[in-house]
Amino acid sequence: MRYQINGYTDMYTVIANERKVGGAVEAGLVRLRSGEEYHNVVITRLEMAASQFCSIGFVTDTGQRLIVHVNEVAMIADARHVNVCDLQNETMREQKLAERLRHLKRLCELNEGTSTPPFREEVLMLTQDIGQELARQHVDLPFLPSEDRTKVVRIA
């Protein structure tokens, strides 16, 4: 988990800057005013009209996509910004992993033979988001530090 979400503004910031910050917004529970409850919901959209939030789009753990008016939301519990590889919602994890892998492959293809700092930063963010192990299975990333080399053991 990266951090807890404290309100619609935090959700909107993460969703609007998804490419820069990575990850996704996942809520443990969304309860509507009608009493319907949805678990492991991934918030995909938060729309504004006249500087007020008006609708929220999300995908349930069964893959159902819903768009509801914010006034219909009774409670959003345990909202957090998490890496894509840590999503509890299987449907969205698979979809987002495929998106990120496609982006990573294309990025490496376009920057083949070069290793500029912005390129390395974006690749590092993408590999942290999808997991280094999965990224290394699909793309050759020799410039990234391996997980076993980053562990430091101090004696005495």
GROMACS elastic network, one bead per residue, 0.5 to 0.9 nm:
[ bonds ]
;  ai    aj funct       b0    kb
    1     4     6  0.79961   500
    1    80     6  0.71166   500
    1    81     6  0.63922   500
    1    83     6  0.66885   500
    1    86     6  0.74712   500
    2    23     6  0.84357   500
    2    80     6  0.74778   500
    2    81     6  0.55431   500
    2    82     6  0.53161   500
    2    83     6  0.71299   500
    3    80     6  0.58228   500
    3    81     6  0.54775   500
    3    82     6  0.72603   500
    4    78     6  0.75773   500
    4    79     6  0.62284   500
    4    81     6  0.62495   500
    4    82     6  0.88866   500
    5     8     6  0.81534   500
    5     9     6  0.88145   500
    5    10     6  0.58138   500
    5    11     6  0.65995   500
    5    25     6  0.80193   500
    5    78     6  0.79530   500
    5    79     6  0.53032   500
    5    81     6  0.65467   500
    6     9     6  0.79472   500
    6    10     6  0.62795   500
    6    11     6  0.81165   500
    6    79     6  0.76308   500
    6    80     6  0.84232   500
    7    10     6  0.54872   500
    7    11     6  0.65218   500
    7    12     6  0.87662   500
    7    79     6  0.85525   500
    8    12     6  0.59971   500
    8    13     6  0.85330   500
    8    46     6  0.78563   500
    8    53     6  0.76873   500
    9    12     6  0.50485   500
    9    13     6  0.61435   500
    9    14     6  0.87410   500
    9    53     6  0.88508   500
   10    13     6  0.51209   500
   10    14     6  0.63453   500
   10    15     6  0.86727   500
   11    14     6  0.53320   500
   11    15     6  0.61715   500
   11    16     6  0.84818   500
   11    25     6  0.65848   500
   11    43     6  0.78921   500
   11    45     6  0.88510   500
   11    46     6  0.75764   500
   11    79     6  0.86033   500
   11    80     6  0.86572   500
   11    81     6  0.82321   500
   12    15     6  0.51798   500
   12    16     6  0.58582   500
   12    17     6  0.83836   500
   12    45     6  0.78093   500
   12    46     6  0.59584   500
   12    47     6  0.82318   500
   13    16     6  0.52283   500
   13    17     6  0.60291   500
   13    18     6  0.82247   500
   14    17     6  0.52681   500
   14    18     6  0.56204   500
   14    20     6  0.89459   500
   14    21     6  0.69973   500
   14    22     6  0.79986   500
   14    23     6  0.80953   500
   14    24     6  0.72332   500
   14    25     6  0.71912   500
   14    81     6  0.75974   500
   15    18     6  0.50652   500
   15    19     6  0.86983   500
   15    22     6  0.89863   500
   15    23     6  0.89610   500
   15    24     6  0.72000   500
   15    25     6  0.74292   500
   15    43     6  0.81571   500
   15    44     6  0.69469   500
   15    45     6  0.69213   500
   15    46     6  0.77689   500
   16    19     6  0.82797   500
   16    45     6  0.87215   500
   16    46     6  0.88719   500
   17    20     6  0.53895   500
   17    21     6  0.60605   500
   17    22     6  0.77611   500
   18    21     6  0.53687   500
   18    23     6  0.68086   500
   18    24     6  0.73386   500
   19    22     6  0.54535   500
   19    23     6  0.85790   500
   19   122     6  0.89977   500
   19   126     6  0.89980   500
   20   122     6  0.80671   500
   20   125     6  0.83039   500
   21   125     6  0.76797   500
   22    82     6  0.86262   500
   22    83     6  0.70296   500
   22    84     6  0.79037   500
   22   125     6  0.68941   500
   22   126     6  0.70916   500
   22   128     6  0.87762   500
   22   129     6  0.62597   500
   23    81     6  0.64738   500
   23    82     6  0.52909   500
   23    84     6  0.50770   500
   23    85     6  0.84332   500
   23    86     6  0.88892   500
   23    87     6  0.88611   500
   23    96     6  0.89219   500
   23   129     6  0.59377   500
   23   130     6  0.86231   500
   24    42     6  0.71204   500
   24    43     6  0.75731   500
   24    44     6  0.80421   500
   24    80     6  0.82304   500
   24    81     6  0.55973   500
   24    82     6  0.55962   500
   24    83     6  0.64017   500
   24    84     6  0.62441   500
   24    87     6  0.79414   500
   24    96     6  0.87401   500
   25    41     6  0.84426   500
   25    42     6  0.57378   500
   25    43     6  0.54916   500
   25    44     6  0.75925   500
   25    79     6  0.67955   500
   25    80     6  0.56660   500
   25    82     6  0.64450   500
   25    83     6  0.89340   500
   25    87     6  0.89640   500
   26    29     6  0.89257   500
   26    40     6  0.64792   500
   26    41     6  0.55778   500
   26    43     6  0.61064   500
   26    78     6  0.80674   500
   26    79     6  0.56140   500
   26    80     6  0.55377   500
   26    81     6  0.64166   500
   26    82     6  0.70035   500
   26    87     6  0.71670   500
   26    88     6  0.81254   500
   26    89     6  0.81699   500
   27    30     6  0.68783   500
   27    39     6  0.74055   500
   27    40     6  0.56309   500
   27    41     6  0.51853   500
   27    42     6  0.63443   500
   27    43     6  0.75254   500
   27    76     6  0.66188   500
   27    77     6  0.60502   500
   27    78     6  0.52945   500
   27    80     6  0.62669   500
   27    81     6  0.88339   500
   28    38     6  0.82192   500
   28    39     6  0.54396   500
   28    41     6  0.64419   500
   28    42     6  0.89042   500
   28    76     6  0.77945   500
   28    77     6  0.57986   500
   28    78     6  0.51350   500
   28    79     6  0.64327   500
   28    80     6  0.85222   500
   28    88     6  0.87761   500
   29    37     6  0.67877   500
   29    38     6  0.56146   500
   29    40     6  0.61172   500
   29    41     6  0.66701   500
   29    75     6  0.78131   500
   29    76     6  0.58543   500
   29    77     6  0.50530   500
   29    78     6  0.68629   500
   29    79     6  0.80846   500
   30    36     6  0.82496   500
   30    37     6  0.56865   500
   30    38     6  0.52072   500
   30    39     6  0.65487   500
   30    40     6  0.83037   500
   30    41     6  0.70195   500
   30    73     6  0.73771   500
   30    74     6  0.77442   500
   30    75     6  0.57394   500
   30    77     6  0.63381   500
   31    34     6  0.81049   500
   31    35     6  0.62351   500
   31    36     6  0.57096   500
   31    38     6  0.64611   500
   31    39     6  0.88441   500
   31    72     6  0.88974   500
   31    73     6  0.62891   500
   31    74     6  0.55326   500
   31    75     6  0.51088   500
   31    76     6  0.65081   500
   31    77     6  0.83690   500
   32    35     6  0.53945   500
   32    36     6  0.54023   500
   32    37     6  0.65100   500
   32    38     6  0.86186   500
   32    68     6  0.88753   500
   32    71     6  0.89345   500
   32    72     6  0.56278   500
   32    75     6  0.67953   500
   32    76     6  0.88259   500
   33    36     6  0.74193   500
   33    71     6  0.81964   500
   33    72     6  0.53235   500
   33    73     6  0.58169   500
   33    75     6  0.82509   500
   34    37     6  0.89931   500
   34    72     6  0.77043   500
   34    73     6  0.88213   500
   34    74     6  0.84526   500
   35    74     6  0.83296   500
   38    41     6  0.65141   500
   38    60     6  0.61525   500
   38    61     6  0.75193   500
   39    60     6  0.66715   500
   39    61     6  0.63268   500
   39    89     6  0.85631   500
   40    59     6  0.86759   500
   40    60     6  0.65050   500
   40    61     6  0.55768   500
   40    87     6  0.82980   500
   40    88     6  0.60977   500
   40    89     6  0.54639   500
   41    58     6  0.63505   500
   41    59     6  0.56354   500
   41    61     6  0.60763   500
   41    88     6  0.86002   500
   41    89     6  0.67395   500
   42    57     6  0.87252   500
   42    58     6  0.54860   500
   42    59     6  0.53495   500
   42    60     6  0.67481   500
   42    61     6  0.81634   500
   42    87     6  0.83494   500
   42    89     6  0.70796   500
   42    92     6  0.71322   500
   43    46     6  0.77218   500
   43    56     6  0.74027   500
   43    57     6  0.60547   500
   43    59     6  0.66209   500
   43    60     6  0.89804   500
   44    56     6  0.78585   500
   44    57     6  0.55462   500
   44    58     6  0.51351   500
   44    59     6  0.71250   500
   45    55     6  0.80213   500
   45    56     6  0.56424   500
   45    58     6  0.66972   500
   45    67     6  0.84383   500
   46    53     6  0.69606   500
   46    54     6  0.77179   500
   46    55     6  0.59459   500
   46    57     6  0.62607   500
   46    58     6  0.88903   500
   47    52     6  0.83823   500
   47    53     6  0.57530   500
   47    54     6  0.58344   500
   47    55     6  0.52812   500
   47    56     6  0.63609   500
   47    57     6  0.83086   500
   48    51     6  0.58526   500
   48    52     6  0.52407   500
   48    54     6  0.53955   500
   48    55     6  0.71826   500
   49    52     6  0.54199   500
   49    53     6  0.63635   500
   49    54     6  0.62403   500
   50    53     6  0.83344   500
   53    56     6  0.80521   500
   53    69     6  0.87425   500
   53    70     6  0.69581   500
   54    68     6  0.85779   500
   54    69     6  0.57204   500
   54    70     6  0.55189   500
   54    71     6  0.78839   500
   55    67     6  0.66552   500
   55    68     6  0.55040   500
   55    70     6  0.51036   500
   55    71     6  0.83524   500
   56    66     6  0.81947   500
   56    67     6  0.56160   500
   56    68     6  0.55320   500
   56    69     6  0.63073   500
   56    70     6  0.61837   500
   56    73     6  0.88114   500
   57    65     6  0.72795   500
   57    66     6  0.56295   500
   57    68     6  0.64951   500
   57    69     6  0.88573   500
   58    64     6  0.82956   500
   58    65     6  0.58401   500
   58    66     6  0.54971   500
   58    67     6  0.65307   500
   58    68     6  0.86389   500
   59    62     6  0.79444   500
   59    63     6  0.57859   500
   59    64     6  0.55178   500
   59    66     6  0.63185   500
   59    67     6  0.89386   500
   59    89     6  0.85268   500
   59    91     6  0.83863   500
   59    92     6  0.74199   500
   60    63     6  0.52431   500
   60    64     6  0.52456   500
   60    65     6  0.65311   500
   60    66     6  0.78674   500
   60    89     6  0.73848   500
   60    91     6  0.84066   500
   60    92     6  0.87077   500
   61    64     6  0.73945   500
   61    88     6  0.80719   500
   61    90     6  0.67685   500
   61    91     6  0.66949   500
   61    92     6  0.80740   500
   62    89     6  0.81466   500
   62    90     6  0.83830   500
   62    91     6  0.72075   500
   63    89     6  0.84271   500
   63    90     6  0.84496   500
   63    91     6  0.57011   500
   63    92     6  0.75599   500
   68    71     6  0.81891   500
   68    72     6  0.64893   500
   68    73     6  0.75214   500
   69    72     6  0.54363   500
   69    73     6  0.72229   500
   70    73     6  0.53735   500
   70    74     6  0.85774   500
   71    74     6  0.75396   500
   73    76     6  0.74257   500
   76    79     6  0.67082   500
   82    85     6  0.81968   500
   82    86     6  0.62715   500
   82    87     6  0.66642   500
   82   129     6  0.84784   500
   83    86     6  0.53031   500
   83    87     6  0.67848   500
   83   128     6  0.74702   500
   83   130     6  0.69883   500
   83   131     6  0.85823   500
   84    87     6  0.54414   500
   84    92     6  0.84392   500
   84    93     6  0.59327   500
   84    94     6  0.87887   500
   84    96     6  0.65243   500
   84    97     6  0.65710   500
   84   100     6  0.87964   500
   84   128     6  0.89230   500
   84   129     6  0.54506   500
   84   130     6  0.56977   500
   84   131     6  0.84543   500
   85    88     6  0.87612   500
   85    93     6  0.65711   500
   85    94     6  0.88160   500
   85    96     6  0.87308   500
   85    97     6  0.71728   500
   85   128     6  0.86136   500
   85   129     6  0.63108   500
   85   131     6  0.62245   500
   86    89     6  0.89844   500
   86    93     6  0.78756   500
   86   129     6  0.85343   500
   86   130     6  0.84141   500
   87    90     6  0.71177   500
   87    92     6  0.76018   500
   87    93     6  0.56574   500
   88    91     6  0.89814   500
   88    92     6  0.86219   500
   88    93     6  0.74403   500
   89    92     6  0.56717   500
   89    93     6  0.60529   500
   89    94     6  0.87530   500
   90    93     6  0.50336   500
   90    94     6  0.61705   500
   90    95     6  0.85784   500
   91    94     6  0.55217   500
   91    95     6  0.63572   500
   91    96     6  0.86857   500
   92    96     6  0.58046   500
   92    97     6  0.81892   500
   93    96     6  0.52509   500
   93    97     6  0.58580   500
   93    98     6  0.84480   500
   94    97     6  0.51759   500
   94    98     6  0.61521   500
   94    99     6  0.86642   500
   95    98     6  0.52473   500
   95    99     6  0.63135   500
   95   100     6  0.87599   500
   96   100     6  0.60818   500
   96   101     6  0.84636   500
   96   130     6  0.86680   500
   97   100     6  0.51434   500
   97   101     6  0.59826   500
   97   102     6  0.84574   500
   97   129     6  0.85804   500
   97   130     6  0.61469   500
   98   101     6  0.51507   500
   98   102     6  0.60677   500
   98   103     6  0.85574   500
   99   102     6  0.52178   500
   99   103     6  0.62110   500
   99   104     6  0.86340   500
  100   103     6  0.50171   500
  100   104     6  0.60293   500
  100   105     6  0.85829   500
  100   126     6  0.67326   500
  100   127     6  0.87793   500
  100   129     6  0.81841   500
  100   130     6  0.71243   500
  101   105     6  0.60674   500
  101   106     6  0.84970   500
  101   126     6  0.81862   500
  101   127     6  0.88943   500
  101   130     6  0.77853   500
  101   134     6  0.87884   500
  101   135     6  0.71846   500
  101   138     6  0.78177   500
  101   139     6  0.88451   500
  102   105     6  0.52533   500
  102   106     6  0.62008   500
  102   107     6  0.85333   500
  103   106     6  0.51998   500
  103   107     6  0.59942   500
  103   108     6  0.86007   500
  103   126     6  0.85709   500
  104   107     6  0.50329   500
  104   108     6  0.61431   500
  104   109     6  0.84873   500
  104   122     6  0.87142   500
  104   123     6  0.67711   500
  104   126     6  0.68324   500
  104   127     6  0.82559   500
  104   135     6  0.81656   500
  104   139     6  0.79094   500
  105   108     6  0.52226   500
  105   109     6  0.60679   500
  105   110     6  0.86643   500
  105   138     6  0.76707   500
  105   139     6  0.65109   500
  106   110     6  0.61336   500
  106   111     6  0.85703   500
  107   110     6  0.52770   500
  107   111     6  0.62043   500
  107   112     6  0.84796   500
  107   119     6  0.79829   500
  107   122     6  0.88153   500
  107   123     6  0.79667   500
  108   111     6  0.51384   500
  108   112     6  0.57590   500
  108   113     6  0.89980   500
  108   119     6  0.85046   500
  108   123     6  0.81937   500
  108   139     6  0.77435   500
  108   140     6  0.86970   500
  108   141     6  0.88261   500
  109   112     6  0.52814   500
  111   114     6  0.55426   500
  111   115     6  0.72278   500
  111   116     6  0.86255   500
  111   119     6  0.75794   500
  112   115     6  0.80639   500
  114   119     6  0.85516   500
  115   118     6  0.84365   500
  115   119     6  0.63526   500
  115   120     6  0.64593   500
  115   143     6  0.83348   500
  116   119     6  0.52645   500
  116   120     6  0.62807   500
  116   121     6  0.87115   500
  117   120     6  0.50943   500
  117   121     6  0.61045   500
  117   122     6  0.86790   500
  118   121     6  0.50636   500
  118   122     6  0.62421   500
  118   123     6  0.85985   500
  119   122     6  0.53037   500
  119   123     6  0.61629   500
  119   124     6  0.85410   500
  120   123     6  0.50658   500
  120   124     6  0.59460   500
  120   125     6  0.85158   500
  120   143     6  0.80896   500
  120   144     6  0.81482   500
  121   124     6  0.51112   500
  121   125     6  0.61831   500
  121   126     6  0.86437   500
  122   125     6  0.50849   500
  122   126     6  0.61554   500
  122   127     6  0.85924   500
  123   126     6  0.50604   500
  123   127     6  0.60477   500
  123   128     6  0.85168   500
  123   141     6  0.87578   500
  123   144     6  0.86577   500
  124   127     6  0.51720   500
  124   128     6  0.61207   500
  124   129     6  0.85019   500
  124   132     6  0.88340   500
  124   144     6  0.72636   500
  125   128     6  0.52325   500
  125   129     6  0.61514   500
  125   130     6  0.88220   500
  126   130     6  0.62536   500
  126   131     6  0.80997   500
  126   132     6  0.88129   500
  126   135     6  0.83808   500
  127   130     6  0.52716   500
  127   131     6  0.52554   500
  127   132     6  0.50584   500
  127   133     6  0.83942   500
  127   134     6  0.80949   500
  127   135     6  0.58264   500
  127   136     6  0.84774   500
  128   131     6  0.50894   500
  128   132     6  0.62265   500
  128   135     6  0.89290   500
  129   132     6  0.83928   500
  130   133     6  0.84754   500
  130   134     6  0.67910   500
  130   135     6  0.68431   500
  131   134     6  0.56285   500
  131   135     6  0.63150   500
  131   136     6  0.87592   500
  132   135     6  0.50047   500
  132   136     6  0.59906   500
  132   137     6  0.85937   500
  132   146     6  0.83938   500
  132   147     6  0.81581   500
  133   136     6  0.53033   500
  133   137     6  0.64475   500
  134   137     6  0.51885   500
  134   138     6  0.68405   500
  134   139     6  0.88644   500
  135   138     6  0.54838   500
  135   139     6  0.59767   500
  135   140     6  0.82408   500
  135   141     6  0.81917   500
  136   139     6  0.52263   500
  136   140     6  0.59307   500
  136   141     6  0.64343   500
  137   140     6  0.77784   500
  141   144     6  0.58687   500
  141   145     6  0.89985   500
  142   145     6  0.78260   500
  142   146     6  0.86489   500
  143   146     6  0.89100   500
  145   148     6  0.84490   500
  145   149     6  0.67525   500
  145   150     6  0.67731   500
  146   149     6  0.54495   500
  146   150     6  0.65823   500
  147   150     6  0.53803   500
  147   151     6  0.69742   500
  148   151     6  0.58047   500
  149   152     6  0.77285   500
